[in-house]
């Protein structure tokens, strides 16, 4: 046990006291070094960095694994770890809603199934969240207001940007993405942007949208260091190319902001 391993093992067992050893045991017969990489790099080098608290790191990881759409066992592990880190079950479900905006309904539905299994295993019951005062005819207003929080005066730009090819689609962005989902009050604005940056990074094909949400993250109070930490963590879950591309988008966003 070197210092990286000791530090990583302490972080992993704190998040998953009942499953940490099982992760290593599952690899012992074929790739024991993979288990060492997970502990030393994933947790010893990355997770224990001081830039983000454990709950925020789990928001990022849950969003990324949902967006990837091909990592159900790992998603279940991190949903359970998210509960240990202090996320409420309702907050976990909200992260899945946000990731659905970026990854689509099949990915979101699969993630909901995984969450149901994780909650059942932990004996957690999640009553459906009812948010009062969300009349159907207020969707556009809510969407424009939610967008204005992070992207001042951008509502009309969204409406105008697709007028020449898909005039209804810009309305879907405002009414559904922002009015129905992003405006929901369960997650903090910072956690919403962390989830969106993580999902967009993990998908690997969303450089324009990533720039938008990097700017939005700054608008809701995330520091440059926190944004970079989210992206560094994505190297563990989405790979180094995805993280490198996201860092390039971050640099471009800051340049556009004059930072």
C-alpha positions as CSV (number, residue, x, y, z in Angstrom):
1,X,0.0,0.0,0.0
2,X,1.5,3.3,-1.1
3,X,0.2,6.7,0.0
4,X,-2.0,7.1,-3.1
5,X,-3.6,3.7,-2.5
6,X,-4.2,4.4,1.2
7,X,-5.8,7.7,0.5
8,X,-7.9,6.2,-2.3
9,X,-9.0,3.2,-0.3
10,X,-10.1,5.4,2.6
11,X,-12.2,7.5,0.2
12,X,-13.7,4.5,-1.6
13,X,-14.6,2.7,1.6
14,X,-16.2,5.8,3.1
15,X,-18.5,6.0,0.1
16,X,-19.2,2.3,-0.3
17,X,-18.3,0.5,2.9
18,X,-20.2,-2.6,1.8
19,X,-19.0,-2.8,-1.8
20,X,-15.4,-1.5,-1.9
21,X,-13.8,-4.9,-1.4
22,X,-16.3,-6.5,-3.9
23,X,-15.0,-4.1,-6.6
24,X,-11.5,-5.4,-6.1
25,X,-12.6,-9.0,-5.7
26,X,-14.5,-8.9,-9.0
27,X,-11.2,-8.1,-10.8
28,X,-8.8,-10.3,-8.9
29,X,-9.0,-13.3,-11.3
30,X,-8.4,-11.4,-14.6
31,X,-7.1,-7.8,-14.0
32,X,-6.1,-7.1,-10.4
33,X,-4.2,-4.0,-11.6
34,X,-7.5,-2.5,-12.8
35,X,-8.6,-2.6,-9.2
36,X,-5.4,-0.8,-8.2
37,X,-5.9,1.8,-10.9
38,X,-9.4,2.5,-9.6
39,X,-8.2,3.0,-6.0
40,X,-5.0,4.8,-6.8
41,X,-6.1,7.0,-9.7
42,X,-9.8,7.2,-9.5
43,X,-10.0,7.8,-5.8
44,X,-6.4,8.5,-4.5
45,X,-5.5,11.0,-7.3
46,X,-8.9,12.4,-8.4
47,X,-11.7,12.0,-5.9
48,X,-9.7,13.3,-3.0
49,X,-8.7,16.5,-4.7
50,X,-10.0,19.5,-2.7
51,X,-11.9,21.4,-5.4
52,X,-15.3,19.7,-5.0
53,X,-17.1,18.3,-2.1
54,X,-18.1,14.6,-2.3
55,X,-21.8,15.3,-2.9
56,X,-21.0,17.5,-5.9
57,X,-18.6,14.9,-7.2
58,X,-21.4,12.3,-7.1
59,X,-23.8,14.7,-8.9
60,X,-21.2,14.9,-11.7
61,X,-20.6,11.1,-11.8
62,X,-24.3,10.2,-11.8
63,X,-25.0,12.7,-14.6
64,X,-22.1,11.4,-16.6
65,X,-22.9,7.7,-16.2
66,X,-26.5,8.4,-17.1
67,X,-25.4,10.3,-20.2
68,X,-23.0,7.5,-21.3
69,X,-25.9,5.1,-21.2
70,X,-23.8,2.0,-21.0
71,X,-22.7,1.7,-17.4
72,X,-25.7,0.5,-15.4
73,X,-23.6,-1.3,-12.7
74,X,-21.4,1.7,-12.1
75,X,-24.4,4.0,-12.1
76,X,-26.0,2.0,-9.4
77,X,-22.8,2.0,-7.4
78,X,-22.6,5.8,-7.6
79,X,-26.3,6.4,-6.9
80,X,-25.8,4.5,-3.6
81,X,-22.6,6.4,-3.0
82,X,-24.4,9.6,-3.7
83,X,-26.8,8.8,-0.9
84,X,-23.8,8.2,1.4
85,X,-22.3,11.5,0.3
86,X,-25.4,13.4,1.4
87,X,-27.6,13.6,-1.7
88,X,-31.3,13.0,-1.0
89,X,-33.1,10.4,-3.1
90,X,-35.1,13.2,-4.6
91,X,-31.9,15.0,-5.6
92,X,-30.6,11.9,-7.3
93,X,-33.7,11.6,-9.4
94,X,-33.4,15.3,-10.3
95,X,-29.9,14.7,-11.6
96,X,-31.3,11.9,-13.8
97,X,-33.9,14.4,-15.2
98,X,-31.2,16.9,-16.0
99,X,-29.1,14.3,-17.7
100,X,-32.1,13.2,-19.8
101,X,-32.2,16.6,-21.4
102,X,-28.6,15.9,-22.7
103,X,-28.8,12.2,-23.3
104,X,-32.4,11.5,-24.3
105,X,-35.3,9.6,-22.8
106,X,-33.9,6.1,-23.3
107,X,-30.9,6.9,-21.3
108,X,-33.0,8.7,-18.7
109,X,-35.5,5.8,-18.4
110,X,-32.7,3.2,-18.0
111,X,-31.2,5.4,-15.3
112,X,-34.5,5.6,-13.5
113,X,-34.7,1.8,-13.5
114,X,-31.2,1.6,-12.0
115,X,-32.1,4.2,-9.4
116,X,-35.2,2.2,-8.4
117,X,-33.0,-0.9,-7.8
118,X,-30.5,1.1,-5.8
119,X,-33.1,2.7,-3.6
120,X,-34.8,-0.7,-3.0
121,X,-31.5,-2.2,-2.0
122,X,-31.0,0.5,0.5
123,X,-34.6,0.4,1.7
124,X,-35.2,4.0,0.5
125,X,-38.6,5.1,-0.6
126,X,-39.0,8.1,-2.9
127,X,-42.5,9.5,-3.1
128,X,-43.1,11.4,-6.3
129,X,-42.1,15.0,-5.9
130,X,-45.1,17.4,-6.3
131,X,-44.1,21.0,-7.1
132,X,-46.9,23.5,-6.6
133,X,-47.6,26.4,-8.8
134,X,-46.4,24.9,-12.1
135,X,-49.4,25.4,-14.4
136,X,-48.9,24.1,-17.9
137,X,-49.4,27.5,-19.5
138,X,-46.5,28.9,-17.5
139,X,-43.9,26.7,-19.2
140,X,-42.5,29.4,-21.5
141,X,-42.3,32.0,-18.8
142,X,-40.6,29.5,-16.5
143,X,-38.2,28.5,-19.2
144,X,-37.2,32.1,-20.1
145,X,-36.8,33.0,-16.4
146,X,-34.7,29.9,-15.8
147,X,-32.5,30.6,-18.8
148,X,-32.1,34.3,-17.7
149,X,-30.6,33.2,-14.4
150,X,-27.6,31.7,-16.2
151,X,-27.6,33.4,-19.6
152,X,-29.0,36.9,-19.3
153,X,-31.0,38.1,-22.3
154,X,-30.4,34.7,-24.0
155,X,-34.1,33.7,-24.3
156,X,-34.8,35.5,-27.5
157,X,-31.5,34.4,-29.0
158,X,-32.6,30.8,-28.4
159,X,-36.0,31.5,-30.1
160,X,-34.2,33.2,-33.0
161,X,-31.4,30.7,-33.5
162,X,-33.5,28.0,-35.2
163,X,-36.2,30.1,-36.8
164,X,-34.9,29.4,-40.3
165,X,-34.9,25.6,-40.1
166,X,-36.9,24.3,-37.0
167,X,-39.0,27.1,-35.5
168,X,-40.7,24.7,-33.1
169,X,-37.5,23.3,-31.8
170,X,-36.4,26.4,-30.0
171,X,-39.7,26.4,-28.2
172,X,-39.0,22.9,-27.0
173,X,-35.7,24.0,-25.6
174,X,-37.4,26.8,-23.6
175,X,-40.6,25.0,-22.7
176,X,-39.2,21.5,-21.9
177,X,-35.5,21.7,-21.1
178,X,-35.8,24.9,-19.1
179,X,-39.5,25.3,-18.3
180,X,-40.2,21.7,-17.3
181,X,-36.8,20.5,-16.1
182,X,-34.1,23.0,-15.3
183,X,-36.5,25.3,-13.5
184,X,-37.3,22.7,-11.0
185,X,-36.2,23.8,-7.5
186,X,-34.9,20.5,-6.0
187,X,-31.3,20.9,-7.0
188,X,-29.2,24.0,-6.4
189,X,-28.3,26.0,-9.5
190,X,-24.7,25.0,-9.0
191,X,-25.6,21.3,-8.9
192,X,-27.7,21.7,-12.0
193,X,-24.7,23.2,-13.9
194,X,-22.3,20.5,-12.6
195,X,-24.7,17.9,-13.9
196,X,-25.0,19.5,-17.3
197,X,-21.2,20.1,-17.7
198,X,-20.6,16.4,-16.7
199,X,-23.3,15.1,-19.0
200,X,-22.1,17.2,-22.0
201,X,-18.4,16.2,-21.3
202,X,-19.3,12.5,-21.1
203,X,-21.3,12.6,-24.4
204,X,-18.2,14.0,-26.1
205,X,-20.1,15.7,-29.0
206,X,-21.4,18.9,-27.3
207,X,-18.7,21.5,-27.5
208,X,-21.1,24.4,-28.2
209,X,-23.5,23.4,-25.4
210,X,-20.5,22.8,-23.1
211,X,-19.4,26.4,-23.6
212,X,-22.9,27.6,-22.8
213,X,-23.0,25.7,-19.5
214,X,-19.5,26.6,-18.5
215,X,-20.5,30.3,-18.8
216,X,-23.7,29.5,-16.9
217,X,-21.8,27.8,-14.2
218,X,-19.8,30.9,-13.6
219,X,-23.1,32.9,-13.6
220,X,-24.5,30.8,-10.7
221,X,-21.3,31.1,-8.6
222,X,-19.1,28.1,-9.5
223,X,-15.4,29.0,-9.5
224,X,-13.1,28.3,-12.4
225,X,-11.4,25.8,-10.2
226,X,-14.7,23.9,-9.5
227,X,-15.5,23.8,-13.2
228,X,-12.1,22.4,-14.0
229,X,-12.5,19.8,-11.2
230,X,-15.7,18.5,-12.7
231,X,-14.0,18.0,-16.1
232,X,-10.9,16.4,-14.5
233,X,-13.1,13.9,-12.8
234,X,-14.7,13.0,-16.2
235,X,-11.3,11.6,-17.3
236,X,-12.2,8.7,-14.9
237,X,-15.6,8.1,-16.2
238,X,-15.6,9.2,-19.9
239,X,-11.9,9.0,-20.7
240,X,-9.1,11.4,-21.2
241,X,-10.1,12.5,-24.8
242,X,-13.5,13.6,-23.5
243,X,-11.9,15.5,-20.7
244,X,-9.3,17.1,-22.9
245,X,-12.0,18.2,-25.4
246,X,-14.0,19.7,-22.5
247,X,-11.0,21.6,-21.2
248,X,-10.5,23.1,-24.7
249,X,-14.2,24.2,-24.6
250,X,-13.6,25.7,-21.2
251,X,-10.7,27.7,-22.4
252,X,-12.7,29.0,-25.3
253,X,-15.7,29.9,-23.0
254,X,-13.5,31.8,-20.7
255,X,-11.9,33.6,-23.6
256,X,-15.3,34.6,-24.8
257,X,-16.2,35.9,-21.3
258,X,-13.0,37.9,-21.1
259,X,-11.7,35.8,-18.2
